[in-house]
Amino acid sequence: MPANWEVKSEMTAILGGFDDKRSTPQGPSSGKKLVVTGFVMFGGVEIKSYN
């Protein structure tokens, strides 16, 4: 996922978590947003950038 997208987490985590591991954006915001909703138990969600 590109570093200039906004990520909003609406996750409920029990003994788990949500982590955004993307690099800090270098340019202007693209105006795009990813909203992650859901439930995590004994696990996690990780957002990464591969560019």
PyMOL Python script that loads the backbone (N, CA, C, O; Angstrom):
from pymol import cmd

cmd.read_pdbstr("""\
ATOM      1  N   MET A   1       0.837  -1.160   0.000  1.00  0.00           N
ATOM      2  CA  MET A   1       0.000   0.000   0.000  1.00  0.00           C
ATOM      3  C   MET A   1       0.887   1.230   0.000  1.00  0.00           C
ATOM      4  O   MET A   1       1.850   1.280   0.765  1.00  0.00           O
ATOM      5  N   PRO A   2       0.600   2.224  -0.829  1.00  0.00           N
ATOM      6  CA  PRO A   2       1.438   3.419  -0.919  1.00  0.00           C
ATOM      7  C   PRO A   2       1.518   4.183   0.404  1.00  0.00           C
ATOM      8  O   PRO A   2       0.550   4.226   1.164  1.00  0.00           O
ATOM      9  N   ALA A   3       2.673   4.782   0.671  1.00  0.00           N
ATOM     10  CA  ALA A   3       2.891   5.498   1.924  1.00  0.00           C
ATOM     11  C   ALA A   3       2.066   6.778   2.025  1.00  0.00           C
ATOM     12  O   ALA A   3       1.866   7.289   3.127  1.00  0.00           O
ATOM     13  N   ASN A   4       1.581   7.309   0.894  1.00  0.00           N
ATOM     14  CA  ASN A   4       0.841   8.570   0.960  1.00  0.00           C
ATOM     15  C   ASN A   4      -0.673   8.376   1.093  1.00  0.00           C
ATOM     16  O   ASN A   4      -1.423   9.347   0.990  1.00  0.00           O
ATOM     17  N   TRP A   5      -1.131   7.155   1.317  1.00  0.00           N
ATOM     18  CA  TRP A   5      -2.554   6.893   1.602  1.00  0.00           C
ATOM     19  C   TRP A   5      -2.784   7.015   3.096  1.00  0.00           C
ATOM     20  O   TRP A   5      -1.907   6.679   3.892  1.00  0.00           O
ATOM     21  N   GLU A   6      -3.958   7.493   3.483  1.00  0.00           N
ATOM     22  CA  GLU A   6      -4.337   7.556   4.886  1.00  0.00           C
ATOM     23  C   GLU A   6      -4.940   6.204   5.283  1.00  0.00           C
ATOM     24  O   GLU A   6      -5.733   5.632   4.535  1.00  0.00           O
ATOM     25  N   VAL A   7      -4.563   5.693   6.466  1.00  0.00           N
ATOM     26  CA  VAL A   7      -5.109   4.434   6.965  1.00  0.00           C
ATOM     27  C   VAL A   7      -5.874   4.724   8.246  1.00  0.00           C
ATOM     28  O   VAL A   7      -5.344   5.331   9.177  1.00  0.00           O
ATOM     29  N   LYS A   8      -7.121   4.286   8.280  1.00  0.00           N
ATOM     30  CA  LYS A   8      -7.942   4.443   9.470  1.00  0.00           C
ATOM     31  C   LYS A   8      -8.312   3.054   9.956  1.00  0.00           C
ATOM     32  O   LYS A   8      -8.853   2.251   9.196  1.00  0.00           O
ATOM     33  N   SER A   9      -8.021   2.766  11.228  1.00  0.00           N
ATOM     34  CA  SER A   9      -8.306   1.462  11.798  1.00  0.00           C
ATOM     35  C   SER A   9      -9.556   1.537  12.665  1.00  0.00           C
ATOM     36  O   SER A   9      -9.641   2.340  13.594  1.00  0.00           O
ATOM     37  N   GLU A  10     -10.510   0.696  12.347  1.00  0.00           N
ATOM     38  CA  GLU A  10     -11.710   0.544  13.164  1.00  0.00           C
ATOM     39  C   GLU A  10     -11.775  -0.907  13.625  1.00  0.00           C
ATOM     40  O   GLU A  10     -12.806  -1.571  13.521  1.00  0.00           O
ATOM     41  N   MET A  11     -10.632  -1.379  14.139  1.00  0.00           N
ATOM     42  CA  MET A  11     -10.481  -2.776  14.543  1.00  0.00           C
ATOM     43  C   MET A  11     -10.733  -2.917  16.044  1.00  0.00           C
ATOM     44  O   MET A  11     -10.432  -2.017  16.828  1.00  0.00           O
ATOM     45  N   THR A  12     -11.288  -4.058  16.421  1.00  0.00           N
ATOM     46  CA  THR A  12     -11.364  -4.466  17.815  1.00  0.00           C
ATOM     47  C   THR A  12     -10.387  -5.610  17.975  1.00  0.00           C
ATOM     48  O   THR A  12     -10.485  -6.620  17.278  1.00  0.00           O
ATOM     49  N   ALA A  13      -9.431  -5.454  18.901  1.00  0.00           N
ATOM     50  CA  ALA A  13      -8.396  -6.476  19.069  1.00  0.00           C
ATOM     51  C   ALA A  13      -8.396  -6.995  20.499  1.00  0.00           C
ATOM     52  O   ALA A  13      -8.330  -6.217  21.451  1.00  0.00           O
ATOM     53  N   ILE A  14      -8.470  -8.312  20.643  1.00  0.00           N
ATOM     54  CA  ILE A  14      -8.365  -8.963  21.939  1.00  0.00           C
ATOM     55  C   ILE A  14      -7.124  -9.851  21.888  1.00  0.00           C
ATOM     56  O   ILE A  14      -7.061 -10.809  21.117  1.00  0.00           O
ATOM     57  N   LEU A  15      -6.144  -9.519  22.716  1.00  0.00           N
ATOM     58  CA  LEU A  15      -4.856 -10.218  22.733  1.00  0.00           C
ATOM     59  C   LEU A  15      -4.250 -10.246  21.325  1.00  0.00           C
ATOM     60  O   LEU A  15      -3.691 -11.258  20.900  1.00  0.00           O
ATOM     61  N   GLY A  16      -4.367  -9.148  20.627  1.00  0.00           N
ATOM     62  CA  GLY A  16      -3.835  -9.002  19.281  1.00  0.00           C
ATOM     63  C   GLY A  16      -3.605  -7.529  19.011  1.00  0.00           C
ATOM     64  O   GLY A  16      -3.617  -6.727  19.944  1.00  0.00           O
ATOM     65  N   GLY A  17      -3.397  -7.155  17.765  1.00  0.00           N
ATOM     66  CA  GLY A  17      -3.151  -5.749  17.489  1.00  0.00           C
ATOM     67  C   GLY A  17      -3.194  -5.407  16.021  1.00  0.00           C
ATOM     68  O   GLY A  17      -3.350  -6.271  15.158  1.00  0.00           O
ATOM     69  N   PHE A  18      -3.051  -4.111  15.760  1.00  0.00           N
ATOM     70  CA  PHE A  18      -3.043  -3.538  14.417  1.00  0.00           C
ATOM     71  C   PHE A  18      -1.805  -2.668  14.318  1.00  0.00           C
ATOM     72  O   PHE A  18      -1.565  -1.842  15.199  1.00  0.00           O
ATOM     73  N   ASP A  19      -1.006  -2.833  13.260  1.00  0.00           N
ATOM     74  CA  ASP A  19       0.236  -2.085  13.117  1.00  0.00           C
ATOM     75  C   ASP A  19       0.401  -1.602  11.684  1.00  0.00           C
ATOM     76  O   ASP A  19       0.232  -2.369  10.736  1.00  0.00           O
ATOM     77  N   ASP A  20       0.734  -0.323  11.534  1.00  0.00           N
ATOM     78  CA  ASP A  20       1.010   0.275  10.226  1.00  0.00           C
ATOM     79  C   ASP A  20       2.521   0.421  10.117  1.00  0.00           C
ATOM     80  O   ASP A  20       3.106   1.283  10.772  1.00  0.00           O
ATOM     81  N   LYS A  21       3.168  -0.418   9.289  1.00  0.00           N
ATOM     82  CA  LYS A  21       4.628  -0.430   9.167  1.00  0.00           C
ATOM     83  C   LYS A  21       5.131   0.241   7.894  1.00  0.00           C
ATOM     84  O   LYS A  21       6.260  -0.006   7.470  1.00  0.00           O
ATOM     85  N   ARG A  22       4.313   1.077   7.289  1.00  0.00           N
ATOM     86  CA  ARG A  22       4.753   1.777   6.082  1.00  0.00           C
ATOM     87  C   ARG A  22       5.741   2.874   6.442  1.00  0.00           C
ATOM     88  O   ARG A  22       5.778   3.340   7.581  1.00  0.00           O
ATOM     89  N   SER A  23       6.539   3.284   5.465  1.00  0.00           N
ATOM     90  CA  SER A  23       7.457   4.395   5.687  1.00  0.00           C
ATOM     91  C   SER A  23       6.671   5.708   5.721  1.00  0.00           C
ATOM     92  O   SER A  23       5.537   5.782   5.248  1.00  0.00           O
ATOM     93  N   THR A  24       7.287   6.718   6.278  1.00  0.00           N
ATOM     94  CA  THR A  24       6.652   8.034   6.346  1.00  0.00           C
ATOM     95  C   THR A  24       6.513   8.607   4.945  1.00  0.00           C
ATOM     96  O   THR A  24       7.462   8.537   4.164  1.00  0.00           O
ATOM     97  N   PRO A  25       5.346   9.179   4.596  1.00  0.00           N
ATOM     98  CA  PRO A  25       5.162   9.716   3.246  1.00  0.00           C
ATOM     99  C   PRO A  25       6.188  10.802   2.916  1.00  0.00           C
ATOM    100  O   PRO A  25       6.491  11.655   3.751  1.00  0.00           O
ATOM    101  N   GLN A  26       6.715  10.762   1.699  1.00  0.00           N
ATOM    102  CA  GLN A  26       7.710  11.733   1.253  1.00  0.00           C
ATOM    103  C   GLN A  26       7.085  12.873   0.457  1.00  0.00           C
ATOM    104  O   GLN A  26       7.678  13.947   0.350  1.00  0.00           O
ATOM    105  N   GLY A  27       5.918  12.658  -0.093  1.00  0.00           N
ATOM    106  CA  GLY A  27       5.278  13.662  -0.938  1.00  0.00           C
ATOM    107  C   GLY A  27       3.911  14.031  -0.401  1.00  0.00           C
ATOM    108  O   GLY A  27       3.546  13.658   0.713  1.00  0.00           O
ATOM    109  N   PRO A  28       3.162  14.764  -1.200  1.00  0.00           N
ATOM    110  CA  PRO A  28       1.825  15.175  -0.770  1.00  0.00           C
ATOM    111  C   PRO A  28       0.870  13.988  -0.676  1.00  0.00           C
ATOM    112  O   PRO A  28       1.065  12.965  -1.333  1.00  0.00           O
ATOM    113  N   SER A  29      -0.153  14.138   0.141  1.00  0.00           N
ATOM    114  CA  SER A  29      -1.164  13.096   0.300  1.00  0.00           C
ATOM    115  C   SER A  29      -1.902  12.884  -1.008  1.00  0.00           C
ATOM    116  O   SER A  29      -2.150  13.832  -1.752  1.00  0.00           O
ATOM    117  N   SER A  30      -2.254  11.626  -1.287  1.00  0.00           N
ATOM    118  CA  SER A  30      -2.963  11.314  -2.527  1.00  0.00           C
ATOM    119  C   SER A  30      -4.461  11.559  -2.380  1.00  0.00           C
ATOM    120  O   SER A  30      -5.192  11.550  -3.371  1.00  0.00           O
ATOM    121  N   GLY A  31      -4.921  11.778  -1.146  1.00  0.00           N
ATOM    122  CA  GLY A  31      -6.343  11.958  -0.909  1.00  0.00           C
ATOM    123  C   GLY A  31      -7.094  10.643  -0.806  1.00  0.00           C
ATOM    124  O   GLY A  31      -8.316  10.636  -0.653  1.00  0.00           O
ATOM    125  N   LYS A  32      -6.372   9.522  -0.887  1.00  0.00           N
ATOM    126  CA  LYS A  32      -6.999   8.205  -0.813  1.00  0.00           C
ATOM    127  C   LYS A  32      -6.937   7.695   0.624  1.00  0.00           C
ATOM    128  O   LYS A  32      -5.985   7.978   1.353  1.00  0.00           O
ATOM    129  N   LYS A  33      -7.961   6.939   1.024  1.00  0.00           N
ATOM    130  CA  LYS A  33      -8.062   6.449   2.393  1.00  0.00           C
ATOM    131  C   LYS A  33      -8.464   4.975   2.388  1.00  0.00           C
ATOM    132  O   LYS A  33      -9.337   4.558   1.626  1.00  0.00           O
ATOM    133  N   LEU A  34      -7.817   4.203   3.245  1.00  0.00           N
ATOM    134  CA  LEU A  34      -8.167   2.810   3.455  1.00  0.00           C
ATOM    135  C   LEU A  34      -8.725   2.693   4.864  1.00  0.00           C
ATOM    136  O   LEU A  34      -8.050   3.050   5.830  1.00  0.00           O
ATOM    137  N   VAL A  35      -9.952   2.195   4.992  1.00  0.00           N
ATOM    138  CA  VAL A  35     -10.565   1.982   6.298  1.00  0.00           C
ATOM    139  C   VAL A  35     -10.611   0.477   6.547  1.00  0.00           C
ATOM    140  O   VAL A  35     -11.231  -0.272   5.792  1.00  0.00           O
ATOM    141  N   VAL A  36      -9.945   0.046   7.619  1.00  0.00           N
ATOM    142  CA  VAL A  36      -9.884  -1.370   7.964  1.00  0.00           C
ATOM    143  C   VAL A  36     -10.815  -1.589   9.153  1.00  0.00           C
ATOM    144  O   VAL A  36     -10.624  -1.009  10.222  1.00  0.00           O
ATOM    145  N   THR A  37     -11.828  -2.436   8.951  1.00  0.00           N
ATOM    146  CA  THR A  37     -12.756  -2.744  10.035  1.00  0.00           C
ATOM    147  C   THR A  37     -12.716  -4.242  10.306  1.00  0.00           C
ATOM    148  O   THR A  37     -12.464  -5.042   9.405  1.00  0.00           O
ATOM    149  N   GLY A  38     -12.965  -4.604  11.544  1.00  0.00           N
ATOM    150  CA  GLY A  38     -13.008  -6.025  11.838  1.00  0.00           C
ATOM    151  C   GLY A  38     -12.696  -6.336  13.275  1.00  0.00           C
ATOM    152  O   GLY A  38     -12.690  -5.457  14.137  1.00  0.00           O
ATOM    153  N   PHE A  39     -12.435  -7.609  13.522  1.00  0.00           N
ATOM    154  CA  PHE A  39     -12.189  -8.140  14.847  1.00  0.00           C
ATOM    155  C   PHE A  39     -10.991  -9.081  14.778  1.00  0.00           C
ATOM    156  O   PHE A  39     -10.918  -9.933  13.892  1.00  0.00           O
ATOM    157  N   VAL A  40     -10.051  -8.926  15.713  1.00  0.00           N
ATOM    158  CA  VAL A  40      -8.859  -9.780  15.757  1.00  0.00           C
ATOM    159  C   VAL A  40      -8.755 -10.377  17.149  1.00  0.00           C
ATOM    160  O   VAL A  40      -8.821  -9.660  18.148  1.00  0.00           O
ATOM    161  N   MET A  41      -8.591 -11.695  17.210  1.00  0.00           N
ATOM    162  CA  MET A  41      -8.379 -12.356  18.487  1.00  0.00           C
ATOM    163  C   MET A  41      -7.163 -13.265  18.370  1.00  0.00           C
ATOM    164  O   MET A  41      -7.093 -14.101  17.469  1.00  0.00           O
ATOM    165  N   PHE A  42      -6.213 -13.103  19.271  1.00  0.00           N
ATOM    166  CA  PHE A  42      -4.979 -13.896  19.299  1.00  0.00           C
ATOM    167  C   PHE A  42      -4.197 -13.792  17.996  1.00  0.00           C
ATOM    168  O   PHE A  42      -3.609 -14.777  17.548  1.00  0.00           O
ATOM    169  N   GLY A  43      -4.184 -12.628  17.390  1.00  0.00           N
ATOM    170  CA  GLY A  43      -3.452 -12.447  16.138  1.00  0.00           C
ATOM    171  C   GLY A  43      -3.244 -10.974  15.873  1.00  0.00           C
ATOM    172  O   GLY A  43      -3.309 -10.162  16.796  1.00  0.00           O
ATOM    173  N   GLY A  44      -2.999 -10.621  14.642  1.00  0.00           N
ATOM    174  CA  GLY A  44      -2.754  -9.234  14.335  1.00  0.00           C
ATOM    175  C   GLY A  44      -2.944  -8.916  12.871  1.00  0.00           C
ATOM    176  O   GLY A  44      -3.041  -9.800  12.020  1.00  0.00           O
ATOM    177  N   VAL A  45      -2.992  -7.616  12.604  1.00  0.00           N
ATOM    178  CA  VAL A  45      -3.087  -7.081  11.244  1.00  0.00           C
ATOM    179  C   VAL A  45      -1.918  -6.141  11.063  1.00  0.00           C
ATOM    180  O   VAL A  45      -1.636  -5.317  11.933  1.00  0.00           O
ATOM    181  N   GLU A  46      -1.230  -6.260   9.928  1.00  0.00           N
ATOM    182  CA  GLU A  46      -0.064  -5.440   9.646  1.00  0.00           C
ATOM    183  C   GLU A  46      -0.199  -4.842   8.250  1.00  0.00           C
ATOM    184  O   GLU A  46      -0.460  -5.562   7.286  1.00  0.00           O
ATOM    185  N   ILE A  47      -0.024  -3.526   8.139  1.00  0.00           N
ATOM    186  CA  ILE A  47      -0.054  -2.826   6.854  1.00  0.00           C
ATOM    187  C   ILE A  47       1.403  -2.562   6.463  1.00  0.00           C
ATOM    188  O   ILE A  47       2.161  -1.994   7.250  1.00  0.00           O
ATOM    189  N   LYS A  48       1.798  -2.970   5.252  1.00  0.00           N
ATOM    190  CA  LYS A  48       3.171  -2.785   4.779  1.00  0.00           C
ATOM    191  C   LYS A  48       3.166  -2.121   3.408  1.00  0.00           C
ATOM    192  O   LYS A  48       2.163  -2.149   2.695  1.00  0.00           O
ATOM    193  N   SER A  49       4.283  -1.533   3.054  1.00  0.00           N
ATOM    194  CA  SER A  49       4.472  -0.942   1.741  1.00  0.00           C
ATOM    195  C   SER A  49       5.636  -1.658   1.063  1.00  0.00           C
ATOM    196  O   SER A  49       6.694  -1.841   1.665  1.00  0.00           O
ATOM    197  N   TYR A  50       5.438  -2.061  -0.192  1.00  0.00           N
ATOM    198  CA  TYR A  50       6.474  -2.791  -0.929  1.00  0.00           C
ATOM    199  C   TYR A  50       6.977  -2.015  -2.141  1.00  0.00           C
ATOM    200  O   TYR A  50       7.279  -2.617  -3.170  1.00  0.00           O
ATOM    201  N   ASN A  51       7.073  -0.682  -2.039  1.00  0.00           N
ATOM    202  CA  ASN A  51       7.570   0.073  -3.194  1.00  0.00           C
ATOM    203  C   ASN A  51       8.979   0.470  -3.005  1.00  0.00           C
ATOM    204  O   ASN A  51       9.562   1.113  -3.878  1.00  0.00           O
TER     205      ASN A  51
END
""", "prot")
cmd.dss("prot")
cmd.show_as("cartoon", "prot")
cmd.util.cbc("prot")
cmd.orient("prot")
